[in-house]
Amino acid sequence: MRRVRLLILISAVSLAVCGAAYGSGFSIFEQGAKATAMGGAFAATADDPTAIFYNVAGIAQLRKTEVTAGGTGITFSNEFRGDPNDPFTSGAKGEYKHHLFIPPNAYAVMPIGENLTVGVGAFTAYGLRTNWDDPWIGRFISRDANVKTISVEPAIAWKTSDGRLAIGFGPEYRRSHITLDRNNPAYNPFTQRVADVVNAHLNSDWDSAWGWNAGVLFKPNDSWRLGLSYRADMKIDYKGDATFTQIPTGNAIVDAGVKAQLPPNQGISTSIAYPATAIGGVAWTHGAWDIEGDITHTTWSRFKSLDVTFLQTPALSFSRPQNWKDTYSYRLGANGRVASHWDVRFGLIFDENPQPTSGVGPLLPDSDRTAACFGIGYHNGPFIIDLAEMALHFKTRSTNGISSDNFNGTYKTDGNLIGFNVGYKF
């Protein structure tokens, strides 16, 4: 029974580790359908209200009151295959449950005089869900993880009278919520097998923090535009509750021992160091086509360690190294005016992942990503409709036998994203 208690407590600690690691491990860059169709290469174009996210200086170009709202429908497929050289995972398979996620966005801008524009945007810059379908061999690491964020950013931008230079700024208020679920194992001496004995569920409050965003847009001539955007890092302190629910094994002796040693439900606190992002973009207009290339730098190296505090059992509190690295993403996009009311768009993306091989696991099997994008835009009088399609492919990622969870195998992930926005100019 001492071993049962030890396994349960270790699992509880691991649950808290995985929860915070998951929350900082995935960003959502698709916050407007036009930009998504251009592969996110939008910092030097920034000519619709979604510029509040991509380059806030761009809203200074907008000389009519304008609103747009939409979302990005996201589906993922993931396949896990166990390492044939690992005695635990060899021959094992797993897949995600099928879910459709639609992170929303909404923006409004209003010009003031000849040079100033104000606006406000709401978007979901971080979030993901990994929900594995039963039966799942990795349920002792993660069964279901759900991270949600929502940001609200008021913004202001100013441009020179000749329109060649614009600068913008906005404070960002971000709220975030984390839910995690996993089972905990123990050895059943009567069956000589490992059994599920406890379900651990972590549910945080909606916690928040403030950051800021700034941008510059420069047009040396009618053909070229240069854009710079910076979104500051921030840290969110989370408080939540860990709930432990016993799973009966059918053996009265084992169940009694587990019940006697079951940790109490208790509060857990931690924090996540969200990264800063810096974007540099160059756009070129040739005839009916706008072509842009962007480079984005993300400071994932801020996530050096994870500190978790158990409020009722302080002896379980710990600090665990993470050793993430800064990353770059490279984006190329084009927008062509093919008819009086229609635009067509294309985009390509290569996005590096920040996760060391030892951290790859069921909670976040991240890897380098490539994507191809396509979209159309319809504009007629005050009405604007933008649609985007992105086929997202993750490079096959293996743990190479060095998983920090001792759960080795290979992950294959693909995603499909469909973006839509509907706008109106007053």
N, C-alpha and C positions, 0 to 999 in steps of 0.2 A: 504493500500500500504506500510505502515511502516513495517507491519508484513511480507509482501512479501520480502522486502529488507532484513530484519533480517534473514529470512530463507535462502535466497540466499547467504548471507555473511557467515552464519554458515556452509553451505554446502561447500563453497569454502575453508574454513579453514579445514574442515574435509577431503576434498580431499587431501590437502597437508599432513595431518597427515597420512592418509592411505597410500599414496604413499611412504613415507619414511619407514613406518613400514613394508610394504610389501617387500621393497628392502633388508632389513636385516633379513628377517624371514625364508629364505629357502636356503640351500646349496645343491650343486650337488657333490656327492662324487664319482660318476661313471665316471672316467677319463681314463679308459683303460679296454678293454674287458676281458683280463685275470684276472685282479684284481676284476672286477665286478662279474665274474663267481665264484670267491672265496669269495664273500660277502664283498669285500673291505679289507679283511684280508691279507695285502700285505706288511706291513712295514718291516717285517723281511725276506721276500722272495725277493722282489724288484729286480727281475732278468731280466727285460726288460726295454726299454727306458721310460715307464710310471713311473718308479721310480722317475723321476723328480718331479712328483706330490706326490707320496705316501711316499717315503723316498729317498731323493736325493743322499744319500751316496751309494745307491745300484748301481748307474751307474758305480761305480768303478769296479764292477764285470765284466762289459761288455768289452771284449778285442777285439771286432771287431766293425768297423763302422756300425751303424745300424739305420734305420729309420722305423717309424711306424706312421700310420695315421688312423683315424676312427671317430666314433661318437657313441652316445647313443640315439636311438629312444625312446621317452617317450610319453606315452598317459595316461591320467587320466580320471576317471569317478568320479563325485561327485554328491551326492543327498542331498538336504536340505529339511527338514520337519519342519514346524513351530511348536512352542510350543503350545499345546492345551490350556494352561492356559494364553496365551498372546493374548489380544484382537486384536492386529495388525497382527500377523503372524499365528494365529490359522487356520489350514486347508491349509496353503500355501505350495507349493512345488517348487523346482527349480533344475536345472541340468546344468552342464557345457556344452558348445558347444564342439564338438569333434575337437581336434587339434592334430597334430603330431609334436613334437619338436625334433630336432636332434642337441643337443649341440656337436660341433666338438672337436677333439683333434688331435694334431700332435707333434711328438717328433723326435729328431735326436741326436745321441751320437757318439763321436769319441775318441778312446783311444790315448794317447800321451805317448810314452815310455812304461815302464813296470808298472807304478804305478798310472798314472794320466788319468782321463777321463773328457772330456768337452762335453757339450750338450746344447740343447735349447728345450724348450717345450712351446706349446700353448694349453690352456685349458679353460673351462668355469666352474669355481668353484661355482658360484652363478647364480640363474635365475629360473624363473617360470612364468606361465601365468594362471590367473583365469579369464575366459571369460564365463559369464553366458548367457544361452539361453533365448531369449524372448518368452513369457512374463515373467518378473522377478520382484518379489515384492521387492527384495533387491537392485533395480537399483538406489535408492537414497543413497546407501552406496558405491556400486561399480558395474559397468557393465563389465568393462574390465580392467585388469591390466597386464602389460607386463614389466618384468625386464630382461635385458640382461647384461651379463658381458663377458669379454674376458681378459685372463691373458697371458702374455709372460714372460718366465723365462729362462734366460741363467743360466747354472749350471756348477759347477766344483766339482769333487770328487777325493779323494786320498786314496789309500789303502797301507797297509804295504806289504812288499815283500812276506811274508808268506800268505797273503790274509785273515788273521784273523780279522783285524780291518780296517774299512773304515769310512771316514768322508766326508761330502759334504755340499755345500752351494750354494745358488742362490738368487739373488735379483728378486723380482716379480713386474712387472708393470701391473696394473689392470685398465681397462677402463669399464665404466658402463653407462647404459642408462635406463631411466624409462619413461613409458607412462601409463597414467591412464585416465579412462573415466567413468563418472557417470552423472546421471540426478539429477536436484534439484527440490524440490517440493514447491508448495504454495497452500494455501486454496482458492478455487474458491467459493465466497459467492453466486453466482447465481445457481450453481449446488449443492452446499453444499458438495463438494468432494475435495480431494487433487488432484491437477493436476501437470503434468510434465510441467515446465515452462522454464527451462534453462538446457542446456547440458554444463557440465564443463569438459574441456580436459586439462590435464597437460602433457607436453612433455619436458623432460630435454635434455640438451646437452649431448654429450659423454664426461663425466668427468672422471678424473683419479687420481691415487695415487700410491705410491711405498711402498712395503713391502719386506719381506725376508723370506727365508725358509732354514732350516738346518736339517741335519740328521746324525745319527751314526748307523753303522751296525757292530755287533761283532759276531764272530763264534768261540766259545770255543773249538769245535771239529767238526768232519764231520757230526754229527747228529743234532746239535742244532745251532740256530741262534737267535740273539736278535736284535731288531730294535727299534730305537727311532727317531721320526720325529716331528719337530715343525714348524708351519707356523704362522708368526707373525700377529698380528692384524693390521688393517689400517683404516683410515678414509677418505672417499671420500666426497668432498664438491661439491654439485650439484647446478647448475643454470639452470632455465628453464622458460617456458612461460605458464601461465594459460590463456586459451581462454574460454570465456563464450558466448554461442550461444543460442539465445532465441528460445523456442519451442512454436509455436502459440497454444492457447487454443480454438480459434474460437470465443471468446468473445472479442469484440473490447475494452471494458472498462478495462477488466483484462489485456489484452495484452499491452495496452497503459501504464498501471500502472507498469507492469513488465519492459517494455522498459525504462521507465523513471528512474527506480531505479537499472537497471542492472549494476553490477560492471564493471569497465573497464578491458580490457585485460591487463595483467601486468606480470612482472617477479616475480619469487619466488625462494628463495634460502634456502637450508637446507643442512644437512650432515648426513651421515650414518656411524656409528661405527661398522665396520665389525669385527667379533670375531677372536681370535687366536685359533688354533687347535693344540693339542699335542697328538701324537699317540705312544703307546707302544705295541710292538708285539713280540711274541715268536713263532718260527717255529721249527718243528721236522721232520726229514726225517727218514722214515722207509721203506726200500725196495724201491719200485717204487712210494711211496706216500710221498708227502710233506703236512703237516698239520700245520695250523697256527691259532692262536687266537690273536686278537687285542682289545685294549680298546682305544677309542678316547674321549678326553675331549675338549669341545668347550665353549669358554668364552662368551656366549650370554649375561651374566650379564653386559657387557660393554654397552649394549643398555638400559641405565637407563632412558633416557628422549629423547624427540624429540623437537628440537628448529627449528621453521620455521619463516622466515622473508618474509613479503610481501613488495616488493620494492616500490610500488606506494602508498599503504595504510598501513603505518607502525603500525597503531593502531590495525591491525589484527594480528600482530606478537605475537607469544606465545611460551611457553614451556610446553610440555605435558609429564607427567610421563609414562613410559612403564613397568618397573619392570620385565624384562625378567630374566631368571635364567640360570646358567651354566648347561650343559647337558653332559651325557655320552652316547656313543653308544658301543655296544658289537658285535664283528664280529668273525665268525668262518668259516674257509675255508680249502679246500683240493684240491690238484692237483695230479692226478695219471697218470703215463706213461703206457698206456694200450697196445700200439703197437709201432713199430719203428718210425712211423710218427705221432702218435696220442696221445693226452692227453685228459683226462676227468676231469671236475672240479665241485665242489659243494660248496655252501655257505649258511650261516644263519646269520640273522641280527636282533638285537633289538636296536632301535634308539629312545631315549627320545626326547620329544619336549620341547622348551623353553617357550612357550606362556602361560601366565596365562589365566584362564578361562574367565575372563572379556574381554580379547582381541580377543577371537575367533569370527570370522565374515566372511562375504562374500569375503573380500579381502584376508584373509589367515585363513582358517579353519584348523589349524594344530592340530596334535595329535601324540601320541606315535605310532611308526611304527614297524612292523615286516616284514621280507622278506625272501623268499627262492630263491636260485640262482642255476643255472646250466649252464655249458658251455663246449665247446670242443676247442681244439687247434690242428692245423695241421702245421707241420714243415717238409719241404723237401728241403734239400740243403739250399740255401739262403732265401727261401720263408717261410713266417710265416702268418697264418691266425688264428685269434681268434674270437670266437663267444660266446655271453653270453645272458642268459635270466634271468630276475628277476621279480618275482611276488611280488608286494609291497602292503601290507594291512595296512591301517590306523585304529587305534582304534576308534570306534564311539565316537564322541565328542559332548557333549551338552553344551550350554551356562549356563545351570542351573538357568536361570532367572536373571543373573547378567551381561548381555552383556553391555559393555560401550557404544555401539551403539544403545541400546534399541531395538535390533533385535534378539529375542530369538528363539532358535530352536536346531535341531540336525543335524549334518553333518556326512555323511558316504562317505568315499573316498577310492578308490583303484587305483593302478597304475600298468602299465606294461612297462618294460624297456628291450630293445634289444640292446646289445652292439656289436660292430664289429670293428676290427682293422686288417689292412693288413701291414705286415712288410717285410723288406728286409735287409739282412746282406751282406756287401761288403767284 
